[in-house]
């Protein structure tokens, strides 16, 4: 093999690794280490019946941190837990709508519906490499994340290629209800607006996180620490002996393309039956 070919292979492998690390950081949880086995579409098990997930160690985070934030992340993904005034959530500002926004939003919805139509059968999503986030924890909706899509979202935007798919558990399996787009936390509001109009959608970023001292993680007072804790400043975190993080994850926005209006499709608060 030529030197050029070897370099190309190395760069390709590095790109795949960066993609995996991005989605891991985004979700703050280790997803299954193995690809889900191919399943027949007639088998209708739900995520809660999926094989046990191996929640491995996250780079840069000890096990106590990881488990605490997994629980908080699940609460944050459920309805009524997004608060535009929360000290741990930064929301994009709503912009005045221009005529092009509605047209662009409708195009995004149309492309998203077309791109994820095959994933109405969640087995197809698993077989295409999507991984269930915290499959063993009951949730109103489950995030199925794609390492590859998350990596590509750093550089390009394809409305039909979301980072995550959102499913609601049913008696017979799962119902596809939406999707999630992501961008790196360094992105500006202009960058976010270029992807999904800020006159219709509110992107959010998790901010001002104080984790307890590593030696006290297991017995920490989670009313003070973590994503739902009362501590939200560097000074208060230092005084408590904690570890402050100005922001975690990246920018996130949920889209529910099967709703009836653009307000409901891009709603920050989405109520599940």
N, C-alpha and C positions, 0 to 999 in steps of 0.2 A: 504494500500500500504506500502511496506517495506521502510525503510530508504534508502536503496540502490537504489530502484526504484525512489524515490523522488529526490535524488541527480542527477541521470541520466537525469531526466526530466528537472531539473534546468539547468544543463550543456548544454542540447540540446537547450533550449530557449536562453541561453546566446550566443551560437554559431550562432543562427539565427540572433540575434540582432547585433552581431559584423559584420556579413556579410552585413546586411543592411547599417550599418554605413560606412563600407568600400566603398561600391558602391556610397553612397551619397557623401563621401569625394572625391572620384575619379572624379565625374562629376561636383561637386560644384553646384548642383541644386537639389531641392527636386522633386522627380518624383511623379506620381499620388499616392495618399494614398490608393486607392482601386484597386483591381484586375480588369483588363478589362473584361467586360462581354463576355461570349462565343458568337461568331458570326458565322454565316453560311459562308462557303468559297465563296459562290456566291456573297456576299455583297462586293463590290469593292470600299469602301471609302478609301481615302488617309489619311496619317497622318495629313495633314493640315485641314481635315474635322473631326478629332477626337474631342471628348468632351473636353471642357476647362480643362486645367491642373491646379491643385491647387499647386502653387509654395510656399510651406510652408517654415518656418524658418529653416535654416541650423544650426546644432550645431556649436557653436563657431564663427558664422558669422552673422552680422546684415543684415537687409533686403537690405540696400543700397549696401553693398559689394556683396551680393548674385546676385542681378539683374545685376550689372555692370559686374561681372565675368561670368554670364550666356551668355551675349552678346559676350564677348571676347572669351569664350570657343567655341561658335558656329563658330565664325570667324576662330578660330584655327583648327576646324575640317574640314574646307573647303579647296579645292585645292589651291595651291600657297601661303598659309599662313604659311606653315612650312618653316623656314629658318634655315639652318644648322649653320648660323653665328649669329642668333638672340641672344640678351642678355637675353632673357626670355625662351629660349629653350636650353636644354642640350641634345646633341645627343651622342649615343654610337659611338665609333671609329670603322671604318670598319676594319675587320681582314683579313689576307691572307686566301684564301680558301683552304681547304684540301679536299681530295676526299670524305671523309665521310659527309661533309657538304651538298653537293648536294643530296646525297642519303637521308639524314635525312630531308632535306627541302621538297623533293618530298613525303616522308612519311607523313609529317605534312599536306601538301596540300591534299593528298588523304584522310586522316582521317578527315580533316576539311570539305571537300566536302561531305563526307558520313554523318558526324554528323549534318550538317546544311541543308541537302537536303530537309527535311520536312518543313523547314522554308522558302522555296521559296514562299509559301503562308503565308504572314505575319500575317494572322489571327491565324495561328497555334502558331506563336511566342508569340502573345499576350495571347493566351489561356494557354500557358506554363509558363506564369509569366514574360515575358520580358516587360519592360516599355519603352515608347517612351520618349526620352530626348528632352524637349522643343518642343512638338508636334505642338504648335501654331505659331512657328517661321519658316518662309520659309527657307529651307536649301537645298544645293545640294545633301546631303545625310543625312539620319536620323539614329541616334544611338538608338537601342533598347537594353536596358541593363538588365541583370539578377543579382539580389542581390545574389542569391545562387551561381551562377557561379563565381561572383567576390570574394566571400568569399573563395570558394574552390581554386581559383587561388593563394591564399596566400600560400598554402601548397602543392598542387599537380598540375601537368600539364597534361591535356588531350586535345590534339589538336582538337578533335571533340566537345569540350565544351568551346567555347569562352565566355568572359565576355559580349561582345556586338555583335550584328548583325548590319550590315550596309545596308541600303536600299536607293535606288534612287526612287524618286517619278515619277510615270508615269501617263498617261492620264486615265488608268484603275485601278490604285492602287499603288503598290510598287514592285520594282524589287530588289531582293537580290543580292548585289554586293560584299560583303565582311564581314569581322569580325574583332574584336579587342581583343587582349590578354592583360592582365595586370599583373603587379607584384608590390609589395610594393616598395616605394622609397628607402628603406634601401638595396635593392638587389644590388649586385655587377655586373659588366659586365660579370664575369664568370658565375654567376647565370643566367643572361639573355641569354648568349650564349648557356648554357645547354638546354634552351628551344627552342629558335629560333636562328640559326647560325648567328653570327654577321658579317660573310663574305657576307651575302646576305640581311640581314635586319638591319635597324637602329631603335632601340628603342629610345624614347624621353621622357624627363622629363621637366615639366614646372618649371622654377626657377627664383630667384631674383625678387620676386613680392613685390611692395610697394603699400599698400592701403592708401587712404587719411585718415585724422583724421575723426573719426566717426561723429563729428558735421558738417563736410563739405562734406559728401559723396554725397549728392544730387546735390551739385553745384561744384563738384570736376573737376579739369582740367584733363580729361582722356588722354590727350596727354602726361602727366607726370606720372600718376598713372595707376595701373592695368597691365594686361597681355600685353598690347600694349604700355605702357607708356615708357617714356625716362629714368625714374629713375630705376636703376638696382643695386645699392649698399646700404649697411646698412647706411653709412655716409650720402649719398645724401638723403636717405629716412628720416633719423633722422632730417636733416636740414630742410626738407619740412614739418616736423611734422607728417610724415606718420607712418605706421606700416609695418615693413619689414618681409617678409617670405622667407627664403632661397629656399624652394621648396613647391609645392602643388601637388595635385593629387598623382599618383604613376607612375611607368614606363608604357608606352603604346606602342603598335606596331599594325599597321593595316596590314591586309593580304587580298588580292583580288584573291581568288582561281580560279576564272573563266577566268583570263587572260591567255595569250598564253605562256609566258615564266616566269622563276623564277625572272628575273629582274623586270618584270611588276607586278608579284604577290606580291613581297615584296617591291615595290617602295614606297619611302617616299612621293613623289609627285604623286598623282593619279588624273588624269584629267577625269572629268565626262562630258558626252555629254549633 
